[in-house]
Amino acid sequence: MLKTEYMEFNSVGYCVLGIPAYFFCAFIGFVVATSAFLILVSLKKYDPVPHMKALMISVVGLILCSRLFGCLSGVYRAVGVNERITIDTVLKTGIVFYGGLIGMLITYVCCIRSPLIRDKDYHVLDVLAVTMPLFHTISRVGCFLGGCCFGKQSASVIPVLYTTIENGVVTTEQRIPIQLIEAAFNFCLFLYLLYLLSKQSWRNEHILYKYLLIYSVGRFLLEFGRGDTVRGLICGVSFSQVISVMIWLFVIRMVIKNKEDVKWEQ
C-alpha cells in the first residue's frame, strides 16, 4: 500500500521574528488593509485625511466590540455545555471577528455623521468593505500559524498533521486546515469586491451589502469544518453561525428598505 504523506505543522509557541504568529499576522494585515484603504479612498476622490482619522477611531470600536462578542461567546458556550455562568466564563475568552466587524462599521458611521467628515457620503463604507476581507485573509493565516480556530479531525479533506493546544492539552491530529481555506475564501472575496469597486457604476453595486451577505454565508458553511469547541455550540450551531443568520436578516431588511425608498422618490 502507498504511504500517505501529510503536511505537518506545530503551532505551539510558533513565532515570527520573536512575535506570536497571530499578532504578527494581524499587525501585517492591518498595515496592508489600511494602506489599501487609503489608496482606494484617494482614487475615489475622497479626502484621505479625515477618513484616516475615522479609521483609527473605528479601530477602537473594532477592539472593544470584538472583545465584547468574545465575552458573549463564552456565555453561549457555557449554555451549550450546561455550565454555570461565572466571571471566568465571561472574561476568560478571546475575540470574535464578527464583533470587530460590527464595531468598526458602527463607529465609522458615527464618524461620518460627526463634524469630523464634511462629506456625508456613506458610499465610503463600500470602499472600506473591500479591504476587510484583505485584512481577514492575512489574519486567518495567523490563526493557522498560532494554533487557534483549527479544523475538525479528518484524513479525507486535504488534512494537515497539526499540533495545537486543545482544552489545555497539546494534541497532534490530522485536521482540516480550515483557517487556510477561509483565508483563500476571503482573498477571492477581496478580488471580487475590488472588481466591483473598479467599475464606473460602483456606487450602485451595493458592495458593503454584498460583502456582508457573501461572507456570512461562507462563514456559516465553513463553521461546520471547525474543530475548536471553545467558540461555543448549542445544538450543533456555533455563535458565529447565529450572527451570520442575523446578518442575512439585516441585509435583506436593508435591501428591501432601499427599494422602498427608491419607489417613494420616484
KAURTA-V582455 format. One record per pair of residues at least 24 apart in sequence whose ideal C-beta (glycine too) atoms are under 10 Angstrom apart, sorted by the first residue. I is the first residue (numbers start at 1). J is the second residue. D is the distance in whole Angstrom. If there is no record, write none. Layout:
i	j	d
I	J	D
I	J	D
This chain:
i	j	d
4	155	8
4	159	9
4	174	9
5	161	10
6	155	8
6	158	9
6	159	6
6	160	6
6	161	4
6	162	9
6	174	6
6	175	10
7	158	8
7	159	8
7	160	5
7	161	7
7	162	9
7	174	10
7	177	8
8	160	7
8	161	4
8	162	8
8	163	8
8	172	9
8	174	10
9	144	8
9	145	8
9	147	9
9	160	6
9	161	7
9	162	6
9	163	7
9	164	9
9	172	10
9	175	10
9	177	8
10	147	9
10	161	9
10	162	8
10	163	4
10	164	8
10	170	9
10	172	8
11	143	9
11	144	7
11	145	6
11	146	6
11	147	3
11	148	8
11	150	8
11	162	7
11	163	6
11	164	5
11	165	8
11	179	10
12	146	10
12	147	6
12	163	6
12	164	7
12	165	6
12	170	6
12	171	10
12	172	10
13	146	10
13	147	9
13	165	9
14	142	10
14	144	9
14	145	5
14	146	7
14	147	7
14	163	9
14	164	10
15	145	9
15	146	9
16	142	9
16	145	7
16	146	10
20	142	9
20	145	9
20	146	6
20	147	10
21	141	9
21	142	6
21	143	9
21	144	8
21	145	3
21	146	4
21	147	8
21	148	10
22	94	10
22	139	7
22	140	10
22	141	9
22	142	4
22	143	6
22	144	9
22	145	7
22	146	3
22	147	8
22	148	7
22	149	9
23	139	10
23	142	7
23	146	8
24	138	10
24	141	10
24	142	7
24	145	8
24	146	9
25	135	10
25	137	10
25	138	5
25	139	6
25	140	8
25	141	5
25	142	3
25	143	8
25	144	9
25	145	7
25	146	8
25	183	10
26	95	10
26	135	8
26	138	8
26	139	5
26	141	10
26	142	6
26	143	9
26	146	9
27	138	9
27	139	9
27	142	9
28	135	9
28	138	6
28	139	9
28	141	9
28	142	8
29	131	10
29	134	7
29	135	4
29	136	7
29	137	7
29	138	3
29	139	5
29	140	9
29	141	8
29	142	7
30	59	8
30	62	10
30	135	6
30	138	9
30	139	8
31	135	9
31	138	9
32	131	9
32	134	6
32	135	7
32	137	9
32	138	6
33	128	9
33	130	9
33	131	4
33	132	7
33	133	9
33	134	5
33	135	4
33	136	9
33	137	9
33	138	8
33	139	9
33	190	9
34	59	9
34	131	8
34	134	10
34	135	8
35	131	9
35	134	10
36	127	9
36	130	8
36	131	5
36	134	6
36	135	9
36	190	9
36	194	9
37	124	9
37	127	7
37	128	6
37	130	8
37	131	5
37	132	9
37	134	9
37	135	9
38	127	10
38	131	9
39	127	10
39	131	10
40	124	10
40	126	10
40	127	5
40	128	9
40	130	6
40	131	7
40	194	8
40	197	7
40	198	10
41	124	7
41	127	6
41	128	9
41	131	10
43	127	9
43	197	9
43	198	9
44	121	9
44	123	8
44	124	8
44	126	9
44	127	6
44	197	8
44	202	8
44	203	9
45	119	10
45	121	10
46	117	9
46	119	7
46	121	7
46	123	9
46	124	6
46	127	8
47	117	8
47	118	8
47	119	7
49	117	10
50	111	8
50	112	10
50	114	10
50	115	10
50	116	6
50	117	5
50	118	7
50	119	8
51	108	9
51	111	8
51	112	9
51	116	9
51	117	7
51	119	9
51	124	6
51	127	9
51	128	9
53	111	8
53	116	6
53	117	9
54	107	8
54	108	6
54	109	10
54	110	9
54	111	4
54	112	7
54	114	9
54	116	6
54	117	6
54	124	9
54	128	9
55	104	9
55	107	10
55	108	7
55	111	9
55	128	8
55	131	10
56	111	10
57	104	10
57	107	6
57	108	8
57	110	8
57	111	6
57	114	9
57	116	8
58	100	10
58	103	8
58	104	5
58	105	8
58	106	9
58	107	4
58	108	5
58	109	9
58	110	9
58	111	7
58	128	8
59	100	9
59	103	9
59	104	7
59	107	8
60	103	8
60	104	9
60	107	7
61	99	10
61	100	8
61	102	9
61	103	4
61	104	6
61	105	8
61	106	6
61	107	3
61	108	8
61	109	10
61	110	8
61	111	9
62	95	9
62	97	10
62	99	8
62	100	4
62	101	8
62	102	9
62	103	5
62	104	4
62	105	9
62	106	10
62	107	7
62	108	10
62	135	10
63	95	8
63	99	9
63	100	7
63	103	8
63	104	9
64	99	8
64	100	9
64	103	6
64	107	9
65	95	9
65	96	9
65	98	9
65	99	4
65	100	6
65	101	8
65	102	6
65	103	3
65	104	8
65	105	9
65	106	8
65	107	8
66	94	9
66	95	4
66	96	6
66	97	7
66	98	8
66	99	4
66	100	4
66	101	8
66	102	9
66	103	7
66	104	9
67	91	10
67	93	8
67	94	8
67	95	6
67	96	8
67	99	7
67	100	9
67	103	9
68	95	9
68	96	8
68	99	6
68	100	10
68	102	9
68	103	8
69	93	9
69	94	10
69	95	8
69	96	4
69	97	9
69	98	6
69	99	3
69	100	8
69	101	9
69	102	8
69	103	8
69	239	8
69	240	9
69	243	8
70	94	5
70	95	5
70	96	5
70	99	7
70	100	10
70	231	10
70	239	10
71	95	10
71	96	9
71	99	9
72	96	8
72	99	8
72	232	9
72	239	7
72	242	10
72	243	9
73	98	9
73	99	9
73	230	8
73	231	6
73	232	5
73	238	9
73	239	4
73	240	8
73	242	10
73	243	10
74	230	9
74	231	10
74	232	7
74	239	9
75	232	8
75	239	9
76	231	8
76	232	4
76	233	8
76	234	7
76	237	10
76	238	8
76	239	4
76	240	10
76	242	8
77	229	8
77	230	7
77	231	7
77	232	3
77	233	7
77	234	9
77	238	9
77	239	8
78	232	8
79	232	8
79	233	10
79	234	6
80	229	9
80	231	10
80	232	5
80	233	5
80	234	4
80	235	8
80	236	9
80	237	9
80	238	9
80	239	9
81	229	8
81	232	8
81	233	8
81	234	9
92	230	10
93	230	8
93	231	10
93	232	9
94	148	7
94	149	9
94	230	8
94	231	9
95	148	10
96	231	8
96	232	10
96	239	7
96	240	7
96	243	8
97	132	10
97	135	10
97	136	7
97	139	8
97	140	9
97	143	10
97	149	9
97	182	10
97	215	10
97	219	8
97	240	8
97	243	10
98	215	10
98	216	9
98	219	8
98	239	8
98	240	6
98	242	10
98	243	5
98	244	8
98	246	9
98	247	8
99	240	10
99	243	8
100	132	10
100	135	10
100	136	10
100	139	10
101	129	10
101	132	7
101	135	10
101	136	9
101	211	10
101	212	8
101	215	9
101	216	10
101	243	9
101	247	9
102	212	10
102	243	8
102	246	10
102	247	9
102	250	10
104	128	8
104	132	8
105	129	9
105	132	9
105	208	8
105	212	9
121	203	9
122	208	9
123	202	8
123	203	5
123	204	10
123	205	10
123	206	10
123	207	8
123	208	9
124	208	10
125	207	8
125	208	5
125	209	10
125	211	10
126	193	8
126	196	8
126	197	7
126	202	7
126	203	7
126	205	7
126	206	8
126	207	4
126	208	5
126	209	9
126	210	9
126	211	8
127	193	10
127	197	7
127	202	9
127	207	8
127	208	9
128	207	9
128	208	8
128	211	9
129	189	10
129	190	10
129	193	6
129	196	10
129	197	9
129	206	10
129	207	5
129	208	4
129	209	9
129	210	8
129	211	4
129	212	8
129	215	9
130	189	9
130	190	7
130	191	10
130	192	9
130	193	4
130	194	6
130	195	10
130	196	8
130	197	5
130	198	10
130	202	10
130	207	7
130	208	9
130	211	8
131	190	8
131	193	9
131	194	9
131	197	10
132	186	9
132	189	9
132	190	8
132	193	9
132	208	9
132	211	7
132	212	9
132	215	8
133	183	10
133	185	8
133	186	4
133	187	7
133	188	8
133	189	4
133	190	4
133	191	9
133	192	9
133	193	7
133	194	10
133	211	7
133	214	9
133	215	7
133	218	10
134	186	8
134	187	8
134	189	9
134	190	5
134	191	9
134	193	9
134	194	9
135	186	9
135	190	9
136	182	8
136	183	8
136	185	9
136	186	5
136	187	9
136	189	9
136	190	8
136	215	8
136	219	10
137	182	9
137	183	5
137	184	8
137	185	9
137	186	4
137	187	4
137	188	9
137	189	9
137	190	6
138	183	8
138	186	9
138	187	9
139	179	9
139	183	8
139	186	9
140	178	9
140	179	5
140	180	7
140	181	9
140	182	5
140	183	4
140	184	9
140	185	9
140	186	6
140	187	9
141	179	7
141	180	7
141	182	10
141	183	5
141	184	10
141	186	10
141	187	10
142	179	8
142	183	9
143	178	9
143	179	4
143	180	9
143	182	8
143	183	8
143	228	10
144	177	6
144	178	9
144	179	4
144	180	5
144	181	10
144	182	9
144	183	8
145	179	9
146	179	9
147	179	9
147	228	10
148	179	8
148	228	7
148	230	9
148	231	10
149	178	7
149	179	5
149	182	8
149	222	10
149	226	7
149	227	9
149	228	6
149	230	9
149	231	8
150	175	6
150	176	8
150	177	8
150	178	7
150	179	7
150	225	10
150	226	7
150	227	6
150	228	6
151	175	5
151	176	3
151	177	6
151	178	3
151	179	7
151	180	9
151	181	8
151	182	10
151	222	9
151	225	5
151	226	6
151	227	5
151	228	9
152	176	6
152	178	8
152	224	8
152	225	6
152	226	7
152	227	4
152	228	9
153	227	6
154	178	10
154	225	8
154	227	9
157	181	9
157	225	8
162	227	9
164	227	9
164	228	9
166	227	8
166	228	7
166	229	8
166	230	9
167	228	9
167	229	7
167	230	8
173	227	8
175	225	9
175	227	6
176	222	10
176	225	5
176	226	9
176	227	8
177	225	9
178	222	6
178	223	9
178	224	9
178	225	4
178	226	6
178	227	8
178	228	9
179	222	10
179	225	10
179	226	9
181	218	10
181	222	7
181	225	7
182	215	10
182	218	8
182	219	8
182	222	5
182	223	10
182	225	9
182	226	9
185	214	9
185	215	8
185	218	5
185	219	9
185	221	9
185	222	7
186	215	8
186	218	8
186	219	10
188	214	10
188	218	9
189	214	6
189	215	6
189	218	7
206	251	9
206	254	9
206	255	7
206	258	8
208	251	9
208	254	9
209	247	10
209	250	9
209	251	5
209	252	9
209	254	6
209	255	6
209	258	9
210	251	9
211	251	10
212	244	10
212	247	5
212	248	9
212	250	8
212	251	5
212	254	9
213	244	10
213	247	7
213	248	7
213	250	10
213	251	5
213	252	9
213	255	9
214	251	10
215	244	9
215	247	8
216	240	9
216	241	9
216	243	8
216	244	4
216	245	8
216	246	9
216	247	4
216	248	6
216	250	9
216	251	8
217	244	7
217	247	9
217	248	8
218	244	9
219	243	9
219	244	5
219	247	9
220	244	4
220	245	7
220	247	9
220	248	9
